[in-house]
Amino acid sequence: MAATRDYCADLCAAAGEPMLGTAPEVDVWLLLEYRPPWQGKALEENDLPPTTRAWLANVVDGFAAQGRKPRPQFIRQPEEAERSSITLYLASDGELRRFEGRDYEEVERLDLRSSALEPVSEAHYFVCTNGQRDLCCARYGLPTYARLRLFAGERAWQTTHLGGHRFAPNVLALPQGALYGRVFADEAARFASAVEDRRLSLPHLRGRSAYPPEAQAAEAKVENAGAMLGAEGNAVTFATPNGERTVRVERVATPLEIIASCGKTETELVYPFIRAGTAFLASPGRSR
């Protein structure tokens, strides 16, 4: 009889680890279509033309030199494998823009400041499905992608590692700029309905990636939060229709022990955020 495998996403949900404040800090998302099978470290292990790899590295370095926090991703839509064009998305400052090129050479010649990148206002969904990086990303990400594909059509994409395997399935929503976790297939329509309505899906929220962790956690507790106006230590101020609102967040004193990914056996300690003495609650655990 085969041994039962423990999946990090199941263990994390069963432990009740809260997700708020766990999104990687990214203020420029660069998503490039790459259709071949993805390796565990897809951005490093791939067969892109050397000139395209150099172009991508230069773009990332250029944003970093400006003090930005860029993150490149590969994306694909297996249903569109025969399509001849290459798609590139660039998201920053609450805007999403798209470019369709004939090939990678045309992408390499692109001036990212030019009008060749078409503004995109509709919500797009990028689901981590890279099972070579972590088993949970394919196990739970692929069904969620399929459901979002039914809901949003070509606005749903598969993407490489978004960080936080244990929160799979992970979904990046753009141009909203928020990263979500535990977006299971049977919750995908409810999740997407909130995003389509330009709201945060709070039960699934990890955080808005342009914000530091404290602001990611605080935003969920501010009704009708607008722009973040400032953060000083653990106090974060947001604009609201009723004026400024400041929220103070803290982390638990006693950490949780978690398994960070399916490839690990040793536990790690994490310190989730609390507010007013009460831990931010995760979505209910599931039995699988």
Beta strands, then each sheet from edge to edge (+ up, - down):
strand 1: 28-33
strand 2: 70-76
strand 3: 86-92
strand 4: 95-101
strand 5: 118-120
strand 6: 124-128
strand 7: 156-159
strand 8: 171-174
strand 9: 178-180
strand 10: 205-208
strand 11: 228-232
strand 12: 235-240
strand 13: 243-248
strand 14: 250-251
strand 15: 256-258
strand 16: 268-270
strand 17: 273-275
strand 18: 278-279
sheet 1: 5+ 4- 3+ 1- 2- 7+ 6+ 8- 9+ 10-
sheet 2: 11+ 12- 13+
sheet 3: 14+ 17- 18+
sheet 4: 15+ 16-
end
